[in-house]
Amino acid sequence: MKQIRYGVDDVEEPHLVKILEERVKELNCLYGISKSLSLYDKSLDDILNEVVNLIPPAFQYPELTCVRILLNGEEFKTNHFQETPWKISSELSTPEGKIGVLEAYSLKKVPEEFESPFLKEERDLINAISIELIRFLRRKKAETLLKESEDNLRLILTSAAEAIYGLDVDGNCTFCNPACIRLLGYEKPEELLGKNIHSLIHTSQEQISPNIGFCPVIQSYKTGKHVHVDDVVFWRKNGSSFNAECWSYPTIKDGEIVGAVVTFIDITQRLDIEKDRDRLFNFSIDMMCIAGFDGYFKKLNPAWEKTLGWTTTELTSKPYKEFMHPDDRKKTDKFIKSLKKGDNILKFDNRYLCKDGSYKWLSWNAYILAEEELVFGVARDATELKENE
């Protein structure tokens, strides 16, 4: 069981291909899980069963990997699951405590020369998935709470970890739970009840004329539609602010909109994690890109400019085919067509024009996101390897 070290400059070409392939598999796993967790028409059991089955294909040895989620006494696992001495795990915890665990097991004993059958990147992947699961489970809990009967609402709101408050049609606060009071820095509900929430927490103390018309929370009870935003800034009593993700649901009585129920969470920590992820993308020595079916690059990391000399603006301003060596364009078109037919991961080489007029060989791994009409690619400069062949 040979382990590959990622991010090494002087790896041999077979190992380079393996590195790129493993990264695409991990990104595909995270994309699939994110998509599953966004489904509202499936039960929690169905979603968690999908999640455990999406994880093994992202590991270096899928056929030797099995996965299990233990959640509140229930078990969700892959087929032929088996506990072994060789595992990695990540706790699923909320502010109230541990609610479960995500586990991955290897079915084969690791050779003595290795400390673990799992790569560091696989451990990081399990941790990243657990963060997404916790976020999903917290949101799911909040949505479930909002659907409970009115008789139990006060008790539920009091015990909820998520901040929840209600509005009337004038935007005044009708109720707020302890988490809401705590996150906003207040001491008692009377400081919020009856007050205009937009001017109190959506507007900084320096703003004199808050633009209520564009507030997404208010739009919920103005339009009667569910609103979800993840770029809201809320202001605390002491004048400090924090980034929040917010869900607003109109409340309807006798066919008329009478207000809205809003739940929100502080996403400061999550944004820090996303910044770290973006930093990894930006600082990677690999040339990462997202391209559209229209033939244009949509997103490029800085490694492109470092390798080819073109700026991101220049590379995205015209079809990427124009940067390819003329002799490689038909071959590349053939590979792209093969991707569109369903080949999951494709490995190929082609030459790209540098700004100084020279060409460099790029070794590619690519994966198609058919529904979004996008191609995700990871490439590395293979010019020296090609010249030494």
C-alpha angles and dihedrals in degrees: 000000000000116000120214121218110222124220097025115145100207101048120137119256096257089053091046090056090049092051093052092045093052092051093052090049091053093048091047090052093051091047092050093048092047089052093049092049091053094059114110098181097065131079122249090248092054092048095050091047088054091049096054091050093050093058106064095059088060093059126090091246108029094172090059096045128089127176137205136185118202110195127172092331095314126111130218116181145160122259115278090019114180132177113232135170090257113078147129123208145178126203122239105219138167129189087273093058142266115342100172149323139250113221135185121191132194114221093205130066114250116242114257093249091065126066094211139010088229130082122231088243090056090053089050090049092054090050092049092050092050090055090053091047092052091050091049094047092049091051091045090052092051092050091049091050092053091055095054120108120277091243091064097036098098093051092047094048091051093055098041118111091206120081111251131178137165131227135199122218090273092057095252120143113255098176140354132190127227092259090056092050092047097047091049092049098244127135105213137018093244088073089066106027113102092007125120101256096200094058091040104049108005095055129062120231089250093059113092101181111034113203099236094172093070097045107121092209092056090046088063095067093032093057100026092235133125111253127200122183131167101189103066122134116210125192125222127219091258092056097257121123139212138191115253141186110222139193120193123190123187115234114222128197124181090348095306130106108244099174141298142276115224129194125184142172133202106251098183092114092046092052089052089054091048090051089054089050092050089047089055089051093048097044098042116121087217119089104242124187146164115213131185130229085248089074098252131115111246100185133010133179123228092261088080095062091042092053103037104022095232119123120238089250091055094047094049096043096078138022112295089230089073089066093053125095106262091236091057100049098086091045091051091048088054091053092049091050089051089054092051090053090061109274102147103206122016128193121199144140131230140157126254128199117246122214090248090060098257126115130234129201114237124198109212141200114185138181129190126227096199100183092052092040090233136131120211114206138182119193138175132197105262097170095115092047091051093048091051094051 
